[in-house]
Structures are given as structure tokens and as C-alpha cells.
Amino acid sequence: MRLAQITDDNGKRALVVTARGESRLVKGARTTLQLAKAAIEAGTTFKKLVAERGVGKPVDLAAAYKEGRVLSPVDHPDPAHVYVTGTGLTHLGSAEGRDKMHQKLEDPASLTDSMKMFKLGLEGGKPGKGGQGVQPEWFYKGDGSTLAAPGGDLLQPAFALDGGEEPEIVGVYLIDSRGAPRRLGFALGNEFSDHVTERKNYLYLAHSKLRMSSFGPELLIGDLPEDVQGVSRIRRAKEVVWEKPFLTGEHNMSHSIANLEAHHFKYELFRRPGDVHVHFFGTATLSFSEGIICEKGDVFELECEPFGLPLRNRLKFAKAAKVKVTAL
């Protein structure tokens, strides 16, 4: 079962459920957040609530996507109440690309900080049931205003040195009235980053991550498959200039999802009732690691069967902003 948010033919919000290959309107809710709050109040799940309420007329979700009417699968009326965050060095293939950026190989026997962090994850990222393992690398990307809708533009700031894709899975959460995180589902995500800035010095990681990102178009309800296989590609005009499979899911990760969630939500700041969290779980595939330089107008496309429609975003360059600090 998957959920998607769209604007209908009348320009109003609508919630769509896809199950058994058929997409239909959800009754009694126009947004994922409304449905989530109703499910929490009723003490039930998305699947049970939708089954109880029934569904409405069929929806051609692919056509709505083509027409630019598909929104992010979860949003908030106030974008300031959305945290966009992530964890890195969590995948069994992710250390190679990162280590190429960080080390000069003066001593092949030595470990960079990235490799040390990756090694910690290998050794303690998957604790037993109920346990808490080693904490991962963590970063902040922004609030909800930094999220581009599926099909929307990813703006590369004028001061940025690069803008490249990172195909990932995101977990999406709502903090309930008691301060407990409720996972709404999983989605495809493009954790767009500035890899050239990060390569200059790994301490610039925080700067390199303060960029836009995107997730969706659909939200997968329920558990994440252990072995997730997809394809990441870059389209330039009518050509595919780069394409490579990506692997994710716990089978291909050094950390468990539960461990990544535990270390994020252990902070009281991230358990504020009513807030939404969009958390990227890390990647193992980057076009940047293979020498690809993305250009204005390039379209990033992530495709993965369990998540329905592919996630597409176009790279656009932002104009320089004039910022002046004045004293009062």
C-alpha cells in the first residue's frame, strides 16, 4: 500500500491510495497528515483506517505526475515544523566513494575518519532486539521549505561548488501528542548535496548538506523490504549520461533502521508534538564518485519498484542573493 498527495482537477488537495495496482481517492482525508492524526486518535493503522472508510473514484496518478499535480507525499501547513535530516556511512558500499574524497593515501594502512566511522557501524550498527548500537554520522539539511516536490526543481545555490544526486530511502515520521515518534512510511529520496565542498575538508560536511532535497512521489506504508534494489540515472536533454543500480535496505546496510531511528529520536528536541521528520538513511551510489559533473537542466531520476512512480527532479541554478547584516 502506498499514499500520494495531489491537487485534483479543481485545484484542491486530495489523498490517493495505491493498492493491488489500483489508485483511488482516500475518503475522509485530503492529506497524509490528516489521515495520520485520525489513525493515531482511533488507535489504528493506515491500512485498517483506509479499509474501514473505503475508497473513492479511481485516479490516474501517472497522468497527475506528468501534469505537475503530485506533491510531496507528506507535508506540514507550517514548513518550519518539518525537520529534514540524515545519516551517512550507513551502507556497505558507501565508504568507498566517501573515502576517495577524504584521503590522500599517504599511508595505505591508516584509516581516515570516514573509514573509522564506517568501521564502527560494521562492528556495532546492528544491535540485538531492544539494544542500542553505535551512533552514526548525522547531519541537518533544513526545514520543510527546502523540500522540492516530485518533478520540481532542485536549486543549486550560487555559492555552491557542485550539486549532485544521492539516491536514498527516507523514513517519514510524525510526533504524536505524547511526544512519541510515529513512522508514517518510507519513500524514495534524493539527498541532493555539494560533494566538491565536502571534498575540500570533511569538516565542511555540514555546509555541503544544507541544500534542497526531494522525496516521493509515493509513501510506502508498512515495513521496508530488507533488500531494496533500484536505479539512479541522470538525463541530459534526450540522453542518459549516467546510470547505475543502487542497493539499500538493511541487507545492504551496516546499521539497522531501528538503530538509526533510536539515535535520531533520543534527542528531546526531535520529539516535539506535531512536528514532522524526513530522515535520509544514506546512500551507496554517487555519480560524483565516477567523475560526473552535473549541469543545469539535468534531470535526476530514481526508480525502485516497491515505491511506485520514479522520483524526478531537475537541476536549476539559483541567482546570488544579496545579504547584508545590520546592527540595531
N, C-alpha and C positions, 0 to 999 in steps of 0.2 A: 504493500500500500504506500502511495506517495501523495503528498499535498503540494499544491501550487497556488500562488496568488496571481490574479489577473485583474485587468479592468475589462468590464463587459462592453457590449456594443453601445451601451448608453453612457459609458464613461464612469460607471460605478464599480466599486471594489467587489470582487467575487472570489470565493474559495473553491478550488477544484480538487477532487479526489480521483486518483487513478488506481484501479484495482482490476486484476484479471484482464488487462489490456484495454479497459474502457475508462474514459474520463468523463466525470459528471459533476455538476454543481453540488456543493455541500449545503444541506438545509440548516437554517438557524444560525449561520455564522458567515460573515463576509471576509474574515481574516483568520490566519492561523492563531494569532494571539487570543482572539475571542473564543475560538474553539478550545484552546488550551486552558483558558480560565474556566470555561464551562466544565471541562473534563475534571479539572482539579476540584472544583466545587462539588461535583457529583461523585467524586471518589472513583473515577473510572478511567479508561484509556481512550485514546483517539479512535482506535478501531471499534471498540464497543459503542462509543457515543455516536459515531457515524452510522453504524449498523442500526442503532435504536432510532435515530432520526430519519434514516432513509436518505436517498439522494434525489437530485433534481434532473433537469434535462442534460443531454449529452453536450460535451464541449470539445471542439477541435483545438486541442492545446498546441499542436504544432503550428496551426494557422495563426493562433493568437501570438505565438512567439515570433513568427515571421512578420507580423504586423506591429511588433513592438509593444504588445499589451501584457507581456508577462513581467511580473515584479519579482523582487527577491522573495523566496518562499516564507520568510519570517521577517517582520519589521516592527517598529515601535512608533507610536504617534510622536514621540519626542526622541529624535536620534541620539540625544545626549545620554539616554538611558540604555544605550547599546554599547557593550564593550566588544571590540574586535581584537583578539589576542592570538597567540600561537606558541607552539613548542617546536624546537628544531633538534636535529641529530637524533631522531627517533626511529629512523628506518635503516634497515640492514644495508642499503646501498647509498645512504645519504652522506656518509662520511667522506667518500672518495672525492666528490665534487667540492665539498667544503674544504677538505684538506689541501686540494690543489690551490685554493685561493689563499690559504693561510701560511703555508710553509715554504721555505726556500731549500729544503733538503740539504742543509749543511751537514747534518748528521742523520743518516737514514735510520739509525737505531733510536733516535729521540722521538718523542710524541709531542705533537702540537697540543694546544689547549683544546682544540676541537676533537682531536683523536682521544684525548683523555676523557672528555665528556662522553664521547661515543662509547668508549670502553666501559665507563661507569654504567651506562644504560644496558650494555650487553650483560654485565655482571649482576645488575640489580634492578632492572626496569620492569621485570615481570614477577612481582612477589606472589606468594600464595594467596588464596582466597582470604579476604579480610585484612591482609597485610598492606603495608605501605612501603614501596621501594624507593630507589634513589630518585631525587628530583631532577627533571630535565632542564635543558636550556629553555628560557621563557622570554617572550617579547610582546610588546604592545604595538598595535597598528593604528589605533584611533577609535573614534566612536562611530555611530551609525551613519554619520554624514560622509564617511569615507567609503561606503559600500556602493558599488556600481550595480545596477540591476543587470540580470542576464541579458545579453545583447547590447548593453550600454558601453560607454567609453571608459577606459582606464587612463586617467590623466597623468602623464609624467611631468613632474614639476620642472620649471625652467632651470632650477639649480641642480637637478638630478644629473648623474653621470651615466645612468643606464635605467632601463625599465624592462624587466624580463618576467616571464611567467614562472609560477611554481604550482604544479598540479597536486592538489591535496584533497583530503577529506576534512570537512568541518563538522564539529558537533555543535548543535544549537540548543540553548538552554533558557529557561525562564525561572527566575527565583520566585517561589511562592510566598504567600503572606507570612509564613513561619520562618522564612529565610532559608528554605531548603531548595537546592538546585533540582529542577525537573528537566530531564533531557527530552526535547521535543522531537529530535531525529537527527539524521546525518544528511549531508549534501556534498556534491562536488564543489570544490573551491579553487580559485586562482589567487594564490597569496603573492600577488604582484610585488616585486622588490627591486632594489637598486643594488645589483651584485658588484658593480665596479666600486661603488663607495665602500661596501663591506670588505672587498679585497684589499683596499688600501691599509686597513687595520681592523682586526676583528672587534676592537672596541667601538668601531663605527656601526656595529650591527644594529644598535638601537635607532640610529639615524636612517639606515638603509631600509628599515621595516616601516617607517612612518610614511606609508604610501596607501593608495587606494587598493581595494581588493573586491572580489565578487564571489558569490556563491549561488548555487541553484542549477537550473531553474526549478527543480523539484526537491522536496524534502522526503527522504526515505524514513518511514516510520518503523520502529522496532530495532532489532539488533543489527549491527554492522557485520556483513559477511567476513569471515576470518581471512579469506584470500580474495582481494579485490584487484582486478586487472582492467586497465583502461588504456587509452591512447591520448597522447598530448601532441598537438600539431600547431604549426604556425602557417597561416595562409597569407600570401602577399599577392595582391591582385588576383589573378586566376590560378596561381601556382601554390603548391605546398612546398615551402622552402625548408621545412624541418618537420620530422615526425618520429616519435619514439614511444614504445609502450611504457606505462608506469605501473608499479606494483605498490599496493598498500593493504591495509587490513592487518590485524595482529600477527598473522602468519609471516608477514614481511616486515614486522617492526621489532625494535629492541625494547620497546615499552608497551605495556598493556594500556588500553583505553582507560581502564579504571584507575591506573596509576597516574596518568596524565590529568584526569579529572580531579583526583584527590589532591594533587599538588596545586592545581589552579584554585579550587574552591576552599582550600584550607585558610585562605585569607578572608577575614570578615568583610573586607571592602567588596569582595566579589559575591557576597551573599545578601545584598540589599534587595528587599522585596520589590517586585515589579520590574527589575532590570532584566534585559536580555543579553545573553553572551553568545558570540560567534567565535568559536575557538578552532584554529587550524592545527592539525595534528602532525604536520611535517611532510616532507617530500623526499623522493629518491631520484628524481629526474629533472634536469635543468638543461635547456638549450644553451644557456650561457657556458656551461661546463664543456660544451663542444664547439665553442668559438662563434656561436651565432650572435650577431648584433641586431637587435630588433629595430625596426624602422617605423616611422609614423605611418599609420594606416594598416599595419599588420593586424591580423585577426588571430587571437589565441583561441584555440578550440580544444576543449577537454571532453572526452567521450568515455562513458563507462556504463555498461548495460544495466546494472541494478538501479541506477539513478535516473533512468528515463532519458529525457532530452539532453543533448550536449550543452555545455556551458561555453558561450562565445562572448568575447569582448574585444573591442577594437582599441589599439594603442593610439592615443592622441597626446600631443604636446601642449602643455599649458603655457600661457603667457606669464612673463615675470611679474610678480606682484611688488608694488612699491610699499614698503613697510617702514614706518618711522616711529620711534619710541619718543614720547614727550613726557616731561615731568609735570606734575601738578603743583 
